[in-house]
Amino acid sequence: MSLINCYNMDIEQFAYKVIEKIKALSPEVKVTGLESDLETVWDEYKEQIQYEEYESFNLFEEMIEAMIQDMIDLEDDYNVEILHYFFNRERYKEADASEKRKNIVESVLDQIREIAGSEDIEYKKDIEYVQYRSDDSKDDPFIIVAEVLKKVSPSEYLVHAYSKATGPGGEQGVVDMSTLEEECELEVIDFHKYHLLRQCFWPTPSGKTRKDLPRRNEYTP
């Protein structure tokens, strides 16, 4: 029994049907394990397409090919002819039915790779707040505190950071946690420490930040 409307189907639509099957796979299938910060098996695949393949990458793609093949096997030769035409137009028009089925599988897999390469990777939020030192000036480094908004790559995070350079409004940007750990004394902190440090950059009625104010024992009336 056909599961697709061959007269109203393009290669991208077909690919998304397969992607839905990938997304529905149990988290236990993830090579990175249940504790991984990647949301789904599909996110794990996207990370490999966009960054670095695991040793098991080829096995996973074979599983995707099998999913596509299972869908194609439900179609009779007439529907395969229609799909092949819409997916490949004039290519392989002299090929037999089995060759056309193979061509469809390859076309869909190529489309899935293209989609995986263009979509954002969804990560679980594993870090809330951090502090680190600036590396702009070796002579006068200053503290930066940041709220982590989301993880955007294996080592990069979108953060909203505050320091004496940004002022009370702070600024958003992407930071590489591996680099910060190696070069900028990165420390993961809790909300209370983040809130306390952030207050240092809030202006007082005098217009100065608390970082600029003299210590009590330095004040002379």
N, C-alpha and C positions, 0 to 999 in steps of 0.2 A: 504493500500500500504506500503510495507516494505521500511524503510529508511536506512537500513544497509545491508551490504553484510555479511551474516551469515557464509559464507565459508572463509571469510578473516577478522575475527574479534576476538580479544582477549579481556579479561576483562578490561585491561588498556585503550585500544582504545575506548571501550564503555564508560568507566568512563569519558574520556576526552570529548566525545560528550556531556555528561551531564554537565560537567564543563563549556563548552562553553555557554550553556544555562544559567547557573548561572551567568557567567560574563556579559551576555547580559541584565540581570535584571536592571531595573531603579535604580539609586542611592537612590531614595525615599524609596526603600524597606529596606535600611540599618536601623537597630535598633538604631545605633549611630547617625543617622540623616545626613542631607545634609552637615552640617559643619564638619563632622568627617574627620580626616586626613587619614582614610583608603580609598584607591583608589576605590575599587569596593566591591560589595556584597560578591564576592568570597574571597577577602582579609579579610573581616569581619569574614567569616566562618573559614578561616585559623587561625586567631588570637584566636578564641574560641577553636579550636582543640589544638593549641600549648600552650595556656596560661590558660584562664579561660572562662567557658561557661556563657552566659547571661541567664537570666530567660527564655527567649524565644527560647533557643537553640533547644529544642525538637520539637517545632513548625516548625522551619526552616528545621530540618532534615525530618520532615513529608512532607514538600514541595518538598525536593529533592527526596524523595521516590516516590512522585506523578509524578515528571518529568520522573523518570526511568520507572515507571509503564506505563505512557502514551506511551513511546517508545516501551515497551514490548507488549502493547495491539495492536500495529500495526502489530505484527508478528503472523502468523498462527502457529498452534501447531507443524508443521514440522520444521519451523525455530526455534521455542523455543527449540525443541529437540536438534537441532544442537548447539544452543547457550549454552544450559545447559551442553552439553557434553564438549564443549571447556572450559567453565568456571569452571566446577566442576568435570570433568572426570568421574570417576566411582561412585561418591557419588550420592545418591538418585536415582539410576537408575530405581528403581521400583516405584518411585513417579508418581502421575498422573500429567497431564499438568498444572493444577492450582497450584499444589505444586511446580512444576519446575519453573513456572513464579515467584512465591514468592522467591524461592531460588536464582534466577538470580538477583532479586531486592536487596536482602541482600548482595550478592557477589559484586555487583557494588557499593553499598553504602559503604561497607568495603574498597573497592579500593579507592573510593573518599576520605574517611577519611585518608587513608594512604598517598595519594598524598598531601592532605591539611596539613598533619603533616610534610612533607619533603620540601615543597616549601617555599621560602622566602616570607615574607609579604610585600606588596608594600604600602608604606605610602606617603602621600603628604608631601612635605618639609615645615614645619611650623615654623622652627627656622633657621636663617642664621648664626648668630655669637653670641658667649657667652664669658663671662669672669668669672673666679672663682679663689679661692685661693687653693693652695696646702694644703694637710693635712699630708704630709710626715714628716714635722717637726713643732711641735707646737711652738717651740721657734723662728723659722725663716721662717714663711710661705711666699710664693711668689705668684705673680699673674701669671695666665695662661690665654691666650686668644686662642680661637679656632674657626675655620670655621666648621660649621656642614655640613657634606657630605650627610648623609641620616639617617633616623630613621630606626632602625632595630628590635625594639620590643616596647611594650607599653610604656616603660620608658627609653630605651637605644638608644643611638645615636652613629653613627660612626663619629668621628671628626678628624680634623688635627689640633693639638695643638702646641702652641709655648710658651716657657718660658725660664728662664735663665738655666734651666736644659737641655732643648732640643737643644738650640742654634738656629741659623738662619734657619736650615732645618726643624725644627719641627719634629713631629712624629704623626703617626695615631694610633688610638685606639678607643675602645668602652667605653663610659661613661654612667653612670646612672644619668639622670637629677634629679630624685627625691632625690637621695643621695646628689648630689651636692647642691641642693636647701636647704636641711636640714643642711648640715655640712660644706659647702665650699663657702657660700655667692654667689651663682650663680646669674648672672645678664645677661639678654639678651641685646645685644648691637647692634648698627647699624654699617655699613661698615666703616664709618669715624673713629669711636672710635676704632674699631678692627684694622684698618690700622695704626692708631697712636700708639696704644699699641704694635703692632707687630714690629714696627720700633725699639723699645727698645732692641730687640734681634738680630738686624742686626749688623754685625761687621763693625767697622770703619776702615780706613786705618791703624790705630795703632794696629788693631787686637783685640781691646776690644769692647765689646758691649756698647751701650749707657747707659745701666743700671750700667756698671762698672765705667763710667767716673765720675770724681768729679764734683759737682755743681760749677757754676761759682764763687760763693762767697767762695768756699772751695779751689780754685786753688791758689797756691802760686808759682810764677816763681822762 
